[in-house]
Amino acid sequence: MVARQVAVYGYFCHEFNAVSLFWSISAIEMALRMKFEEMHPNPIKVVRVIDGVEDVCEIQVQELEGRLRSDWRIAEMEWFDFSFTALLTWVFRARLLPEDIEIPIQEVVNRFGNQFAFRTFPDRAREDGLLGPNPTWGEVQKRWHSLSEQQKKLYQSKASTVLIEELPKFGDMIAHPQRFNFVTVPRSALSGYQLLTDIVSRLWPEPENEKSDQGVLPESDSRSVAFQAQALADSDEPTIRGSRLTLYDSVYIC
């Protein structure tokens, strides 16, 4: 709610768009933390090795983050350290989010794309013998465009990899800007909120028995709507209907 409302106020104060985007990314991390704790009920077995001696104990999930900072690790997940990157890695490995999830935040996609074009692809292409030791930018582009679609897929990363590598870095960049004031367009605030709502709805899907048919009204409600529509048509006085301003309204206003 805060991310959405701040984005709406971004119409009046442009800098709020970046604040909303940052808050959406922070809320994603908080959601992943909540889901991790939800899926790892007590007790949790952790281990630590000091001077070749292994200690093992069982702890409550609320103690886990503090233990991880003291070099303890979950027995079956030694790579997990409760960081944003680790949480993203876990949620995709647990198949709670699809690997091809849409990434609406173009700043994240573009950051990864630049990294891929200037470093990742040239390095891998040199290893595969497709490029020389010191290729020019023109040679890199020419080689890339010469590949078939099937060959390009071998070098391209999944959306899950993009989020794992770039979303935490992007969040840190907004939280700790150096030598610049981070300003974004209104669309960025919307894209961050869109990713947040998409991830939360996938982590906590609506139960089947609570879902209602979209666009289908009960018979009694249908009669009520029809009656109101006819009353409006027969009235000589104009009717004004208003609703609260939403994030989507702010985008179109801008």
Secondary structure, DSSP 8 states (H G I E B T S, - for coil): -HHHHHHHHTTT-TTHHHHHHHHHHHHHHHHHHHHHHHHS-S-EEEEEEETTEEEEEEE-GGGHHHHHHTT-EETTBTT--SSHHHHHHHHHHTTSS-TT-----HHHHHHHHHHIIIIIHHHHHHHTTSS-SS--HHHHHHHHHHS-HHHHHHH---HHHHHHHHHHHHHHHHHS--SS-----HHHHHHHHHHHHHHHHHHS---GGG---TT---HHHHHHHHHHHHHHHH-SS---------HHHHHHH-
